[in-house]
């Protein structure tokens, strides 16, 4: 193999690594937030691909027929998109929980800034997503994400695609996200049930009591108190399953 062929094969191997890592980082929580411009995400993926390429099992592809590299690139992009989108599906549990908290405690706001994948937002959902994004870097979970990129070559060998398995795991991720969102918002369901039942009983005992004007501030104040007490457990309830998934890519 002459020098030009060797260098071309090296560049093609790097392109295959970048296809997977770049696709994953576009949507990966922490790296792929909407506040980070797409150009910055891709540049970070370029640098990360250069650093991780020697540690990946990607060999030197044959460059005699360049068209044969197109299916390999398509497969690597598909796997990378699956990793990033599945991670984003898991993070949407915080968005769902924030919606539920806002609706139950009367803290919903249709004009809150949006950080997630949905069009609407609530202040609580945005706050939870901001806190989770910060904790990904504070707790060094971004190191786990980078290690998961390398480990993905053990789970999904480069150049091979298992569409059925990816589709099933996506369905599992959606179910896990819904379960996580429900579980971390559970304290607010209990709070809302107790307060609404209590206000209903108070209205039965005192028909002249303006329940709406009394219940709204009580519900908002109780929501803030429960949120302050439960926020650490809520964030941990997302970070632990997310870290576990990064270690296996399975549920």
ChimeraX commands (.cxc) that place a marker at each C-alpha (Angstrom):
marker #1 position 0.00,0.00,0.00 radius 0.5
marker #1 position 1.53,3.30,-1.06 radius 0.5
marker #1 position 1.44,6.45,1.06 radius 0.5
marker #1 position -1.44,8.15,-0.77 radius 0.5
marker #1 position -3.64,5.05,-0.51 radius 0.5
marker #1 position -2.78,4.70,3.18 radius 0.5
marker #1 position -3.62,8.34,3.93 radius 0.5
marker #1 position -6.86,8.08,1.98 radius 0.5
marker #1 position -7.84,4.99,3.97 radius 0.5
marker #1 position -7.05,6.82,7.21 radius 0.5
marker #1 position -9.26,9.74,6.20 radius 0.5
marker #1 position -12.08,7.39,5.24 radius 0.5
marker #1 position -11.78,5.55,8.57 radius 0.5
marker #1 position -11.94,8.87,10.39 radius 0.5
marker #1 position -15.02,9.82,8.34 radius 0.5
marker #1 position -16.73,6.62,9.48 radius 0.5
marker #1 position -16.00,7.44,13.12 radius 0.5
marker #1 position -17.17,11.01,12.66 radius 0.5
marker #1 position -20.38,9.79,11.00 radius 0.5
marker #1 position -21.36,7.92,14.18 radius 0.5
marker #1 position -20.08,10.38,16.78 radius 0.5
marker #1 position -21.23,13.49,14.94 radius 0.5
marker #1 position -24.73,12.10,14.45 radius 0.5
marker #1 position -24.94,11.14,18.12 radius 0.5
marker #1 position -23.69,14.49,19.43 radius 0.5
marker #1 position -26.30,16.45,17.50 radius 0.5
marker #1 position -28.99,15.16,19.90 radius 0.5
marker #1 position -27.01,13.89,22.91 radius 0.5
marker #1 position -28.08,15.58,26.18 radius 0.5
marker #1 position -25.45,18.01,27.39 radius 0.5
marker #1 position -23.65,18.24,24.05 radius 0.5
marker #1 position -26.63,18.61,21.75 radius 0.5
marker #1 position -28.78,21.19,23.53 radius 0.5
marker #1 position -30.71,23.67,21.44 radius 0.5
marker #1 position -28.71,26.53,23.01 radius 0.5
marker #1 position -25.50,25.14,21.46 radius 0.5
marker #1 position -25.20,26.07,17.76 radius 0.5
marker #1 position -25.08,23.14,15.36 radius 0.5
marker #1 position -21.69,24.26,14.03 radius 0.5
marker #1 position -20.23,24.08,17.53 radius 0.5
marker #1 position -21.65,20.61,18.07 radius 0.5
marker #1 position -20.16,19.38,14.81 radius 0.5
marker #1 position -16.79,20.97,15.58 radius 0.5
marker #1 position -16.75,19.25,18.98 radius 0.5
marker #1 position -17.61,15.99,17.21 radius 0.5
marker #1 position -14.70,16.55,14.81 radius 0.5
marker #1 position -12.25,17.01,17.68 radius 0.5
marker #1 position -13.70,14.08,19.61 radius 0.5
marker #1 position -13.52,11.84,16.56 radius 0.5
marker #1 position -9.83,12.68,16.09 radius 0.5
marker #1 position -9.17,11.82,19.73 radius 0.5
marker #1 position -11.15,8.57,19.78 radius 0.5
marker #1 position -10.38,7.22,16.32 radius 0.5
marker #1 position -7.22,5.32,17.39 radius 0.5
marker #1 position -9.19,3.62,20.20 radius 0.5
marker #1 position -12.03,2.46,17.96 radius 0.5
marker #1 position -12.04,-0.89,16.14 radius 0.5
marker #1 position -12.70,0.83,12.81 radius 0.5
marker #1 position -10.15,-0.53,10.38 radius 0.5
marker #1 position -8.82,0.83,7.13 radius 0.5
marker #1 position -11.63,0.63,4.56 radius 0.5
marker #1 position -10.93,-0.38,1.01 radius 0.5
marker #1 position -10.65,2.73,-1.14 radius 0.5
marker #1 position -10.51,0.98,-4.51 radius 0.5
marker #1 position -14.29,1.41,-4.89 radius 0.5
marker #1 position -15.37,4.54,-2.99 radius 0.5
marker #1 position -19.05,3.90,-3.69 radius 0.5
marker #1 position -18.88,0.91,-1.35 radius 0.5
marker #1 position -18.28,3.36,1.51 radius 0.5
marker #1 position -21.71,4.96,1.12 radius 0.5
marker #1 position -23.61,2.06,2.76 radius 0.5
marker #1 position -21.07,2.05,5.61 radius 0.5
marker #1 position -21.53,5.79,6.13 radius 0.5
marker #1 position -25.31,5.38,6.08 radius 0.5
marker #1 position -25.12,2.62,8.69 radius 0.5
marker #1 position -22.84,4.63,10.97 radius 0.5
marker #1 position -25.05,7.72,10.69 radius 0.5
marker #1 position -28.11,5.61,11.52 radius 0.5
marker #1 position -26.48,4.12,14.62 radius 0.5
marker #1 position -25.28,7.55,15.76 radius 0.5
marker #1 position -28.71,9.10,15.28 radius 0.5
marker #1 position -30.25,6.23,17.22 radius 0.5
marker #1 position -27.89,6.76,20.16 radius 0.5
marker #1 position -28.49,10.52,20.27 radius 0.5
marker #1 position -32.25,10.35,19.75 radius 0.5
marker #1 position -32.73,7.57,22.30 radius 0.5
marker #1 position -30.79,9.59,24.87 radius 0.5
marker #1 position -32.99,12.59,24.03 radius 0.5
marker #1 position -36.11,10.44,24.48 radius 0.5
marker #1 position -34.90,9.53,27.96 radius 0.5
marker #1 position -34.29,13.17,28.80 radius 0.5
marker #1 position -37.80,14.05,27.69 radius 0.5
marker #1 position -38.91,12.38,30.94 radius 0.5
marker #1 position -37.92,15.61,32.71 radius 0.5
marker #1 position -39.92,17.62,30.19 radius 0.5
marker #1 position -42.97,15.42,30.79 radius 0.5
marker #1 position -42.52,15.62,34.57 radius 0.5
marker #1 position -42.20,19.41,34.36 radius 0.5
marker #1 position -45.49,19.61,32.47 radius 0.5
marker #1 position -47.19,17.48,35.09 radius 0.5
marker #1 position -45.76,19.52,37.96 radius 0.5
marker #1 position -46.81,22.77,36.31 radius 0.5
marker #1 position -50.35,21.57,35.68 radius 0.5
marker #1 position -50.86,20.03,39.13 radius 0.5
marker #1 position -49.39,22.92,41.12 radius 0.5
marker #1 position -50.71,25.79,38.99 radius 0.5
marker #1 position -47.22,26.84,37.84 radius 0.5
marker #1 position -47.78,26.28,34.11 radius 0.5
marker #1 position -46.89,29.14,31.78 radius 0.5
marker #1 position -47.48,28.96,28.05 radius 0.5
marker #1 position -44.89,31.68,27.37 radius 0.5
marker #1 position -41.97,30.02,29.15 radius 0.5
marker #1 position -38.77,29.56,27.08 radius 0.5
marker #1 position -38.46,26.14,25.48 radius 0.5
marker #1 position -35.39,23.91,25.84 radius 0.5
marker #1 position -36.76,20.48,25.03 radius 0.5
marker #1 position -38.09,18.67,22.03 radius 0.5
marker #1 position -41.69,19.86,22.39 radius 0.5
marker #1 position -43.13,23.07,21.03 radius 0.5
marker #1 position -44.65,24.25,24.28 radius 0.5
marker #1 position -42.93,24.53,27.63 radius 0.5
marker #1 position -43.46,25.31,31.29 radius 0.5
marker #1 position -41.16,27.11,33.65 radius 0.5
marker #1 position -40.74,23.99,35.77 radius 0.5
marker #1 position -39.86,21.84,32.75 radius 0.5
marker #1 position -37.26,24.36,31.59 radius 0.5
marker #1 position -35.77,24.57,35.09 radius 0.5
marker #1 position -35.51,20.77,35.35 radius 0.5
marker #1 position -33.87,20.51,31.94 radius 0.5
marker #1 position -31.38,23.26,32.80 radius 0.5
marker #1 position -30.54,21.58,36.10 radius 0.5
marker #1 position -30.12,18.17,34.46 radius 0.5
marker #1 position -27.87,19.61,31.74 radius 0.5
marker #1 position -25.69,21.29,34.37 radius 0.5
marker #1 position -25.53,18.11,36.46 radius 0.5
marker #1 position -24.38,16.08,33.44 radius 0.5
marker #1 position -21.15,18.09,33.51 radius 0.5
marker #1 position -20.93,18.66,37.27 radius 0.5
marker #1 position -21.18,14.94,38.03 radius 0.5
marker #1 position -18.75,14.03,35.18 radius 0.5
marker #1 position -21.51,12.16,33.40 radius 0.5
marker #1 position -20.15,13.59,30.16 radius 0.5
marker #1 position -17.15,11.29,30.65 radius 0.5
marker #1 position -19.59,8.37,30.74 radius 0.5
marker #1 position -21.13,9.66,27.50 radius 0.5
marker #1 position -17.72,9.75,25.80 radius 0.5
marker #1 position -16.93,6.25,27.07 radius 0.5
marker #1 position -20.34,5.12,25.79 radius 0.5
marker #1 position -19.36,6.34,22.31 radius 0.5
marker #1 position -16.40,3.96,22.39 radius 0.5
marker #1 position -18.43,1.14,23.91 radius 0.5
marker #1 position -21.03,1.51,21.17 radius 0.5
marker #1 position -18.61,-0.28,18.82 radius 0.5
marker #1 position -18.81,-3.34,21.08 radius 0.5
marker #1 position -22.60,-3.28,21.10 radius 0.5
marker #1 position -23.07,-2.23,17.46 radius 0.5
marker #1 position -20.14,-3.43,15.37 radius 0.5
marker #1 position -19.17,-0.91,12.73 radius 0.5
marker #1 position -20.64,-1.64,9.32 radius 0.5
marker #1 position -23.44,-3.78,10.77 radius 0.5
marker #1 position -27.03,-2.70,11.40 radius 0.5
marker #1 position -29.81,-4.42,13.34 radius 0.5
marker #1 position -32.98,-2.46,12.45 radius 0.5
marker #1 position -35.31,-4.70,14.43 radius 0.5
marker #1 position -33.27,-4.41,17.60 radius 0.5
marker #1 position -32.94,-0.63,17.24 radius 0.5
marker #1 position -36.69,-0.24,16.71 radius 0.5
marker #1 position -37.48,-2.40,19.74 radius 0.5
marker #1 position -35.03,-0.49,21.92 radius 0.5
marker #1 position -36.58,2.80,20.79 radius 0.5
marker #1 position -40.00,1.56,21.93 radius 0.5
marker #1 position -38.45,0.46,25.22 radius 0.5
marker #1 position -36.86,3.91,25.61 radius 0.5
marker #1 position -40.23,5.61,25.12 radius 0.5
marker #1 position -41.79,3.38,27.77 radius 0.5
marker #1 position -38.90,3.94,30.17 radius 0.5
marker #1 position -39.10,7.70,29.63 radius 0.5
marker #1 position -42.82,7.72,30.42 radius 0.5
marker #1 position -42.25,5.62,33.55 radius 0.5
marker #1 position -39.42,7.88,34.76 radius 0.5
marker #1 position -41.51,10.99,34.16 radius 0.5
marker #1 position -44.47,9.58,36.08 radius 0.5
marker #1 position -42.31,8.36,38.96 radius 0.5
marker #1 position -40.43,11.62,39.53 radius 0.5
marker #1 position -43.67,13.62,39.35 radius 0.5
marker #1 position -45.50,11.29,41.78 radius 0.5
marker #1 position -45.10,13.56,44.87 radius 0.5
marker #1 position -47.02,16.30,43.09 radius 0.5
marker #1 position -49.88,13.95,42.23 radius 0.5
marker #1 position -50.20,13.12,45.94 radius 0.5
marker #1 position -49.99,16.80,46.88 radius 0.5
marker #1 position -52.61,17.80,44.33 radius 0.5
marker #1 position -54.96,15.02,45.39 radius 0.5
marker #1 position -54.70,15.88,49.10 radius 0.5
marker #1 position -55.13,19.62,48.60 radius 0.5
marker #1 position -58.02,19.30,46.18 radius 0.5
marker #1 position -59.84,16.81,48.40 radius 0.5
marker #1 position -59.21,19.10,51.39 radius 0.5
marker #1 position -60.56,22.13,49.55 radius 0.5
marker #1 position -63.57,20.16,48.40 radius 0.5
marker #1 position -64.36,19.14,51.97 radius 0.5
marker #1 position -63.84,22.74,53.12 radius 0.5
marker #1 position -66.27,23.94,50.48 radius 0.5
marker #1 position -68.85,21.40,51.64 radius 0.5
marker #1 position -68.46,22.57,55.24 radius 0.5
marker #1 position -68.40,26.30,54.35 radius 0.5
marker #1 position -70.41,26.89,51.17 radius 0.5
marker #1 position -69.70,30.62,51.24 radius 0.5
marker #1 position -65.93,30.08,51.17 radius 0.5
marker #1 position -64.42,31.39,47.88 radius 0.5
marker #1 position -62.56,28.15,47.22 radius 0.5
marker #1 position -60.95,29.24,43.96 radius 0.5
marker #1 position -59.31,32.34,45.46 radius 0.5
marker #1 position -58.17,30.42,48.53 radius 0.5
marker #1 position -57.02,27.23,46.76 radius 0.5
marker #1 position -54.90,28.83,44.05 radius 0.5
marker #1 position -52.30,30.51,46.32 radius 0.5
marker #1 position -52.27,27.49,48.66 radius 0.5
marker #1 position -51.68,25.15,45.73 radius 0.5
marker #1 position -48.89,27.31,44.29 radius 0.5
marker #1 position -47.17,27.67,47.67 radius 0.5
marker #1 position -47.44,23.94,48.34 radius 0.5
marker #1 position -46.05,23.25,44.85 radius 0.5
marker #1 position -42.98,25.38,45.55 radius 0.5
marker #1 position -42.40,23.67,48.89 radius 0.5
marker #1 position -42.70,20.17,47.41 radius 0.5
marker #1 position -40.53,21.15,44.45 radius 0.5
marker #1 position -37.74,22.42,46.71 radius 0.5
marker #1 position -37.88,19.23,48.77 radius 0.5
marker #1 position -38.23,16.80,45.87 radius 0.5
marker #1 position -36.02,18.39,43.18 radius 0.5
marker #1 position -32.78,16.56,44.17 radius 0.5
marker #1 position -34.55,13.19,44.14 radius 0.5
marker #1 position -36.27,14.06,40.84 radius 0.5
marker #1 position -32.98,14.86,39.12 radius 0.5
marker #1 position -31.35,11.77,40.57 radius 0.5
marker #1 position -34.31,9.74,39.32 radius 0.5
marker #1 position -33.33,10.77,35.80 radius 0.5
marker #1 position -29.52,10.72,36.04 radius 0.5
marker #1 position -29.27,7.19,37.47 radius 0.5
marker #1 position -31.33,5.45,34.72 radius 0.5
marker #1 position -29.60,7.57,32.08 radius 0.5
marker #1 position -26.16,6.53,33.33 radius 0.5
marker #1 position -27.28,2.88,33.47 radius 0.5
marker #1 position -28.48,3.05,29.87 radius 0.5
marker #1 position -25.20,4.58,28.73 radius 0.5
marker #1 position -23.43,1.57,30.21 radius 0.5
marker #1 position -25.42,-1.03,28.28 radius 0.5
marker #1 position -27.57,0.72,25.60 radius 0.5
marker #1 position -30.36,-1.59,26.75 radius 0.5
marker #1 position -33.32,-1.49,29.13 radius 0.5
marker link #1:1,2 radius 0.2
marker link #1:2,3 radius 0.2
marker link #1:3,4 radius 0.2
marker link #1:4,5 radius 0.2
marker link #1:5,6 radius 0.2
marker link #1:6,7 radius 0.2
marker link #1:7,8 radius 0.2
marker link #1:8,9 radius 0.2
marker link #1:9,10 radius 0.2
marker link #1:10,11 radius 0.2
marker link #1:11,12 radius 0.2
marker link #1:12,13 radius 0.2
marker link #1:13,14 radius 0.2
marker link #1:14,15 radius 0.2
marker link #1:15,16 radius 0.2
marker link #1:16,17 radius 0.2
marker link #1:17,18 radius 0.2
marker link #1:18,19 radius 0.2
marker link #1:19,20 radius 0.2
marker link #1:20,21 radius 0.2
marker link #1:21,22 radius 0.2
marker link #1:22,23 radius 0.2
marker link #1:23,24 radius 0.2
marker link #1:24,25 radius 0.2
marker link #1:25,26 radius 0.2
marker link #1:26,27 radius 0.2
marker link #1:27,28 radius 0.2
marker link #1:28,29 radius 0.2
marker link #1:29,30 radius 0.2
marker link #1:30,31 radius 0.2
marker link #1:31,32 radius 0.2
marker link #1:32,33 radius 0.2
marker link #1:33,34 radius 0.2
marker link #1:34,35 radius 0.2
marker link #1:35,36 radius 0.2
marker link #1:36,37 radius 0.2
marker link #1:37,38 radius 0.2
marker link #1:38,39 radius 0.2
marker link #1:39,40 radius 0.2
marker link #1:40,41 radius 0.2
marker link #1:41,42 radius 0.2
marker link #1:42,43 radius 0.2
marker link #1:43,44 radius 0.2
marker link #1:44,45 radius 0.2
marker link #1:45,46 radius 0.2
marker link #1:46,47 radius 0.2
marker link #1:47,48 radius 0.2
marker link #1:48,49 radius 0.2
marker link #1:49,50 radius 0.2
marker link #1:50,51 radius 0.2
marker link #1:51,52 radius 0.2
marker link #1:52,53 radius 0.2
marker link #1:53,54 radius 0.2
marker link #1:54,55 radius 0.2
marker link #1:55,56 radius 0.2
marker link #1:56,57 radius 0.2
marker link #1:57,58 radius 0.2
marker link #1:58,59 radius 0.2
marker link #1:59,60 radius 0.2
marker link #1:60,61 radius 0.2
marker link #1:61,62 radius 0.2
marker link #1:62,63 radius 0.2
marker link #1:63,64 radius 0.2
marker link #1:64,65 radius 0.2
marker link #1:65,66 radius 0.2
marker link #1:66,67 radius 0.2
marker link #1:67,68 radius 0.2
marker link #1:68,69 radius 0.2
marker link #1:69,70 radius 0.2
marker link #1:70,71 radius 0.2
marker link #1:71,72 radius 0.2
marker link #1:72,73 radius 0.2
marker link #1:73,74 radius 0.2
marker link #1:74,75 radius 0.2
marker link #1:75,76 radius 0.2
marker link #1:76,77 radius 0.2
marker link #1:77,78 radius 0.2
marker link #1:78,79 radius 0.2
marker link #1:79,80 radius 0.2
marker link #1:80,81 radius 0.2
marker link #1:81,82 radius 0.2
marker link #1:82,83 radius 0.2
marker link #1:83,84 radius 0.2
marker link #1:84,85 radius 0.2
marker link #1:85,86 radius 0.2
marker link #1:86,87 radius 0.2
marker link #1:87,88 radius 0.2
marker link #1:88,89 radius 0.2
marker link #1:89,90 radius 0.2
marker link #1:90,91 radius 0.2
marker link #1:91,92 radius 0.2
marker link #1:92,93 radius 0.2
marker link #1:93,94 radius 0.2
marker link #1:94,95 radius 0.2
marker link #1:95,96 radius 0.2
marker link #1:96,97 radius 0.2
marker link #1:97,98 radius 0.2
marker link #1:98,99 radius 0.2
marker link #1:99,100 radius 0.2
marker link #1:100,101 radius 0.2
marker link #1:101,102 radius 0.2
marker link #1:102,103 radius 0.2
marker link #1:103,104 radius 0.2
marker link #1:104,105 radius 0.2
marker link #1:105,106 radius 0.2
marker link #1:106,107 radius 0.2
marker link #1:107,108 radius 0.2
marker link #1:108,109 radius 0.2
marker link #1:109,110 radius 0.2
marker link #1:110,111 radius 0.2
marker link #1:111,112 radius 0.2
marker link #1:112,113 radius 0.2
marker link #1:113,114 radius 0.2
marker link #1:114,115 radius 0.2
marker link #1:115,116 radius 0.2
marker link #1:116,117 radius 0.2
marker link #1:117,118 radius 0.2
marker link #1:118,119 radius 0.2
marker link #1:119,120 radius 0.2
marker link #1:120,121 radius 0.2
marker link #1:121,122 radius 0.2
marker link #1:122,123 radius 0.2
marker link #1:123,124 radius 0.2
marker link #1:124,125 radius 0.2
marker link #1:125,126 radius 0.2
marker link #1:126,127 radius 0.2
marker link #1:127,128 radius 0.2
marker link #1:128,129 radius 0.2
marker link #1:129,130 radius 0.2
marker link #1:130,131 radius 0.2
marker link #1:131,132 radius 0.2
marker link #1:132,133 radius 0.2
marker link #1:133,134 radius 0.2
marker link #1:134,135 radius 0.2
marker link #1:135,136 radius 0.2
marker link #1:136,137 radius 0.2
marker link #1:137,138 radius 0.2
marker link #1:138,139 radius 0.2
marker link #1:139,140 radius 0.2
marker link #1:140,141 radius 0.2
marker link #1:141,142 radius 0.2
marker link #1:142,143 radius 0.2
marker link #1:143,144 radius 0.2
marker link #1:144,145 radius 0.2
marker link #1:145,146 radius 0.2
marker link #1:146,147 radius 0.2
marker link #1:147,148 radius 0.2
marker link #1:148,149 radius 0.2
marker link #1:149,150 radius 0.2
marker link #1:150,151 radius 0.2
marker link #1:151,152 radius 0.2
marker link #1:152,153 radius 0.2
marker link #1:153,154 radius 0.2
marker link #1:154,155 radius 0.2
marker link #1:155,156 radius 0.2
marker link #1:156,157 radius 0.2
marker link #1:157,158 radius 0.2
marker link #1:158,159 radius 0.2
marker link #1:159,160 radius 0.2
marker link #1:160,161 radius 0.2
marker link #1:161,162 radius 0.2
marker link #1:162,163 radius 0.2
marker link #1:163,164 radius 0.2
marker link #1:164,165 radius 0.2
marker link #1:165,166 radius 0.2
marker link #1:166,167 radius 0.2
marker link #1:167,168 radius 0.2
marker link #1:168,169 radius 0.2
marker link #1:169,170 radius 0.2
marker link #1:170,171 radius 0.2
marker link #1:171,172 radius 0.2
marker link #1:172,173 radius 0.2
marker link #1:173,174 radius 0.2
marker link #1:174,175 radius 0.2
marker link #1:175,176 radius 0.2
marker link #1:176,177 radius 0.2
marker link #1:177,178 radius 0.2
marker link #1:178,179 radius 0.2
marker link #1:179,180 radius 0.2
marker link #1:180,181 radius 0.2
marker link #1:181,182 radius 0.2
marker link #1:182,183 radius 0.2
marker link #1:183,184 radius 0.2
marker link #1:184,185 radius 0.2
marker link #1:185,186 radius 0.2
marker link #1:186,187 radius 0.2
marker link #1:187,188 radius 0.2
marker link #1:188,189 radius 0.2
marker link #1:189,190 radius 0.2
marker link #1:190,191 radius 0.2
marker link #1:191,192 radius 0.2
marker link #1:192,193 radius 0.2
marker link #1:193,194 radius 0.2
marker link #1:194,195 radius 0.2
marker link #1:195,196 radius 0.2
marker link #1:196,197 radius 0.2
marker link #1:197,198 radius 0.2
marker link #1:198,199 radius 0.2
marker link #1:199,200 radius 0.2
marker link #1:200,201 radius 0.2
marker link #1:201,202 radius 0.2
marker link #1:202,203 radius 0.2
marker link #1:203,204 radius 0.2
marker link #1:204,205 radius 0.2
marker link #1:205,206 radius 0.2
marker link #1:206,207 radius 0.2
marker link #1:207,208 radius 0.2
marker link #1:208,209 radius 0.2
marker link #1:209,210 radius 0.2
marker link #1:210,211 radius 0.2
marker link #1:211,212 radius 0.2
marker link #1:212,213 radius 0.2
marker link #1:213,214 radius 0.2
marker link #1:214,215 radius 0.2
marker link #1:215,216 radius 0.2
marker link #1:216,217 radius 0.2
marker link #1:217,218 radius 0.2
marker link #1:218,219 radius 0.2
marker link #1:219,220 radius 0.2
marker link #1:220,221 radius 0.2
marker link #1:221,222 radius 0.2
marker link #1:222,223 radius 0.2
marker link #1:223,224 radius 0.2
marker link #1:224,225 radius 0.2
marker link #1:225,226 radius 0.2
marker link #1:226,227 radius 0.2
marker link #1:227,228 radius 0.2
marker link #1:228,229 radius 0.2
marker link #1:229,230 radius 0.2
marker link #1:230,231 radius 0.2
marker link #1:231,232 radius 0.2
marker link #1:232,233 radius 0.2
marker link #1:233,234 radius 0.2
marker link #1:234,235 radius 0.2
marker link #1:235,236 radius 0.2
marker link #1:236,237 radius 0.2
marker link #1:237,238 radius 0.2
marker link #1:238,239 radius 0.2
marker link #1:239,240 radius 0.2
marker link #1:240,241 radius 0.2
marker link #1:241,242 radius 0.2
marker link #1:242,243 radius 0.2
marker link #1:243,244 radius 0.2
marker link #1:244,245 radius 0.2
marker link #1:245,246 radius 0.2
marker link #1:246,247 radius 0.2
marker link #1:247,248 radius 0.2
marker link #1:248,249 radius 0.2
marker link #1:249,250 radius 0.2
marker link #1:250,251 radius 0.2
view
